[in-house]
Amino acid sequence: MQDFLISCSTFILFLIILLSLAWLLFKIRKKSTNVIGLMLKVCGSLFGLCFCLYLGVIFTIVVATVIALIVYYRHLPKTSKEGNPVNLIDPEPNQKLKATTVNPESILNSVPSQSMQNYEEKSIEKGSSTNTAIPQLKDFWNAKDLYTRRVRERLKRAKSEDIVIGRRLFGSTYQVDSYGETYKASLQSCTCPDFSYKQTPCKHILKLALKIGALDPHDQLFGIPDELDLRYQSLSKSSQKMFLMLCYQHQYAPSERFITKRSVELDGLLKNGFIIESIDPEFLLKNAYTVSELRAILREYQNETGKKVCTSNDSKQTIINNIISEGDKCISLFTSHNIILEFDPEVAPHIVSFYDKYGN
């Protein structure tokens, strides 16, 4: 509408200019000579013809514009008193609206990728099942690095402390907020100092694993095989207590041999394959007895058999060699009281977990 008013104003101004020029030519023609008057008459005729054509074009444009405006305003949608558009096709009063069935998949397909990502994250938080298998924490770590006392302590802190898993940054890396600090964590790494120092799962990694379903909330990360756990539970209470005591005593060297006193409880552990007896008389004599103890037992042996195995000047190694040379009867005096043991290779990696699970 504003453009139309500007066009009309321009037309009126131009019309005034043309009329002024026509009046000026008319005055000049009356006062001029015949030749000049003839020229002015011809120019005036041409000017008049052009002026008429111009008026015709302008009139046509104005009429077309008016018609276009009338058609435009007639086709505008009517509005209600509240200013809302009124439907031009009113349904019949008795016609009922048909319910439309919406396919949820079509809605999800129309969601942008970022919104779809948020939807998937919310679904994981709510524990909803998806077709894509969630990677598990144990798939990214060796058992010797994951099932440790240190990691179990971090798991307790992950469950009890105020650690917030934020948005996904890229790939499987998330923003993690903990006590005013922000870190980037995935199931494999974290930017916190604890992970940088030890390179084992920190509380932020474990919190993320719990959040996205990569770690069962009931899993305490003992890592004891089910078959081995059932074998332990089948032991007598006394044998279980003996086994836990051995686990505590040798937790820092589970693969090394050790010497202990013979007992009925050890027989149950030997029978169920938790420990293995090692036959090594020299190792037993060297590590289980002092020189004085060896001499005292050999004096009893000499009184019974009349055989002198050592002298007062013999060294410990010489006495041990003489005992072994003497044979099984002499050796049994020492092996009947003490035994050399070692944990079964399948049990040794789990003795700390056994003690942490059942010893407290």
N, C-alpha and C positions, 0 to 999 in steps of 0.2 A: 504493500500500500504506500509506503514511503517513497519507493522508486517511481510509482505512478504520479505522485504529487510533484516530484522533482521534474519529471518529464513535462507535465502541464505548465509548470512555471517557466521552463526553458522555452517551450513553444510560444507562450504569451510574450515573453521578452523578444524573441526573434520576430514575431509578428509586428510588434511595435517598431522595431528597427526597419523592417521592410516597408511599412506604411510611411515612415519618415522619409526613406529614400524615394518612394514614389511621389510624395508631395514635393520634394525638392526637385525632381526631374520635371514635374509639371510646371513649376514656376520658371525654371530655366528655359524651357521650350517656348513659353509665351514671349519672352524678352529677347530671343535670339533671332538671327537672320534666317533666310529660307533654307540655305544649305545645312546650317547647324540645326535648324528646327526639324528638317527632314531626318537627319541622323538621330536626333533625340527621339523623334517619333518612332523610328524603327527600333531603337533601343528600348523605348518604353513598351512597345508591343511585345518584344521578346521577354522583357522583364515581367510583364503581365502574364504571359503564357507560362513562364517558369513558376511564377507565384501561384497561379491557379493549380498547376500540377503539385506543387508543394502542399497546398491546402488540402488537395484531394488525398495525398498520401497520409498526411497527419490525421485527417478525418477518419480514414480507414483504420489507422493504428488505434485511435481512441475508441472507435466502435468495437474493434476486436478485443481490446483490453477490457472494456465494460462487460462484454459478453462472457469473457473468460472468468472475470471476477464473480459474475452471477452464477455461472456453472459451478465454480469452486465452492462458494458458500452454500449452495444447495446440497452438495454432496458431503459436507462436514457431518460427523456423527452427532446426533442430538445428545444432550447431557441432562441428567436428572437435577433436581433441586440441590442435591448434595454435591454436584459437580462431577459425578461419575458418568462415564459413557453409558448410553442406553442401548441394549441389544436391538438391532433393527429387525431381527427375525425372532419374534416372540413365540415360544412354544405354546401349544394348545393348553388351555387350563387343566384339562383332565389327563394330559400326557405325563407319564412318570419318567423320570430320568433313569437311564439304564446304568447299572454299576459297571465300572471299568476294572478289569483285572490287570494288575501291574506285575510284571515279571521282575523279581528282585535282581536277577542277573543283568537285565537291561539297564537298571539304575546304576549298578556297580560299574558296568562298562562305560557309562557316560561320565563317571567321576574322573577328574584329572589325576595324573600320575601321583602328584604330591599328596592329594587327598586320599588316594588309594593306599599310599604308604602309611598315612596316619591311621587309616581304617585297619590295615593289617597289624600295626603296632598295638592298637586298642584291642584287637581280637586276641593277640597273644597275651596281653595283660589280663584279659578276662578268662583266659584258659580255654578259649574255643579251639576246636580241632580244625586243622587245615590239611590240605592234601600234601603240602610240602613238609617233609620231615625236618624237624628242628635239629641242627647239629648239637651233639652232646659235648660237654666239657672234657670228658675222658678221651674223646677222639683227638684232642689237641695236645695232650700231655702224657708223658711216660708215667707209669705207675709209681716209680721211685720218686718222682717229683710231685705227684698229685696226692698220694695217700701217705702223707707225713703228718707228724704232730704239729709242725709249724702251720701247715695249710688248714688243719682242723681248727687251730686257734683263730686263724683268719676267718674261717667260716662262721664261728660263733660271733665274731665282731660284725661280720656282714649282716647277720640276722638281727643283732641287737642295736647297732649304731644307726644314726640318722644319715643314711647314704641315699641320694636321689639319682635315679637313672633318668637322664634328660633325653633330648632328641637324638635321632640317628644322624651322625655327621656324614659318613660315607661308608659304603660297603657294610661291614659288620661292626663298625666302630661307633660308639655312643659317647655322648657327653655325660660325665659323672660328677656330681657335686657332693663334696664331703667336707664338713666343718669349714665352710668359707672358701675352700679350694676347688678348682675345676680341673678335671683330668679327662683324657681321652682313653677309653678302655674298650677292648674287644675280648674275645674268649682266649686270645693268645698273648696279649700284651697290655701294658698300661703305662702311662706317663708318670705315675707316682714314684716317689723315692724308694718305697719298699720293694716294688717290683724291679726297679733299676739296680738295687743292691743284691737281691737274691735270685732274680730271674725265675721265681716260682709264683703260682697264683696268689695274688693279693686279695684283700677284702673287696676291692672295687670289681675285679674280675669275677669273684664269686657272687657278688650282689647282682651283677649283670646276668650271670648264668641262671641264678634263681628267678630273675625277672622275666627272661625270655623263654624259660622252660628248658634250658640246657642242663639243668641240675635239679634232680628231685629234691623237694624240700625236706623229705625224710632221710635223705642220704647224708650220713655223717662223715663220709669219705674215709672209712676204715679200709675198704678195699679187700676185705677177707673173702676168698671164694666161698660160695655157699656150701660146697661139699666139705671143705676144711672146717667151716664153722659148725656144721652138724657133727663132725667127728669130735670136736672139742666138747660139745654139749653132751655127748655120749659118755665122756669120762666120769669117773667118780669125783665127788667133791674134793677129796684129798689129792687126787691126781691133778685136778684143775688148779688147786692152790699151789701145788708143787710146780706145775708148768708156768704159772704166772710169776712165781718167784724166780724161776730160771730166766724168764723173759726180762724181768726187771734187772737182774744181775748182769745179763749179757746183752742188753739192748744196744750198746754202742759197738759191739763186735759180734754180731749174730752168726758170722760164718766161721769163727774161730772155735777150736776145740777147748773144752774146759773140763776140769776134774771136780767131782763132788762125791759125797758119801753115798754108798748104796742104800736103797730103801725100797719098801713095797710100792710106794707111789711112783717111783721111777720105772718099776716093772710095767705099770699100766701105760706109761708114756712110751716105753719101748715097744710094747705090744701093738699100740695104735699108730706107731710110725711117726710120732712127733719128734723123737730124738733117736739118734743112732749111736751105738757103742763103738768106740774105736779101740782096737787092740794095739797098744804100743808101750810095752813094759819100760823101755828106756825113758820115754816121755813122762810116764807116770812116776817112776822113781826119782827122776830129776826135779819134777815140779811139785810133787805132793809130799815129799819127805825131806827132812834135814839130815845132815850127816849123823847127828846124835840119834835121831829116830831110827835110821838105818842100822846103826851099830846095836841099838837096844833090841831090835827085833831079831837080828842075826845072832845075838848072844843066846836068846831063847831057842833059836833054831839049832845052835851048836850044842846046847844042853840036851835037846831031844835026839839029835842024830849023831852027835859027837864030831861033826864036821866043822872045821874052822874056815869060814868064808873070807874073813878079812883080818887085817892086823891093825894095830893102833896108829901106824904110820901111813896107812893107805888113804889116798884122796877119795873124794866123793865119786868121781868118774871111775876110778879103779874098783871101788866097792860095787857100783852099778854093774860093771862088766862082769865081776865075779858072781853076782847074783844071777844074771842072765845065763852065765855059763853053767851054773849049778843046776838049772833045769826048772821044770814047771812046779815041782813041789816047793821049791824055795820062792819062786815068783808068786805063787798063790798066797803066800803069807802077806803080801802087799796088795795084790789085786782083789782080795776078798773083802777088803774094807772100802776101797776107793774105786772109782770107775771113770774112764775117759769118755766123754760124750760130745756130740755135736748135733745141732738142729738139722732136721731133714731139709734138703735144699728147697722143697716146696713150702716149708714152714718158715724158714729163716727170714724171708723178706717181710713177713707179717707179724713178727713177735712184738714190735712196738704197738701195732694196731690192736693186737690181742690184749696187751696190758692196758691200753687206754680204754678199750671197750669193756673189758670184764674186771680189770684190776682196781677200778675206783668205785 
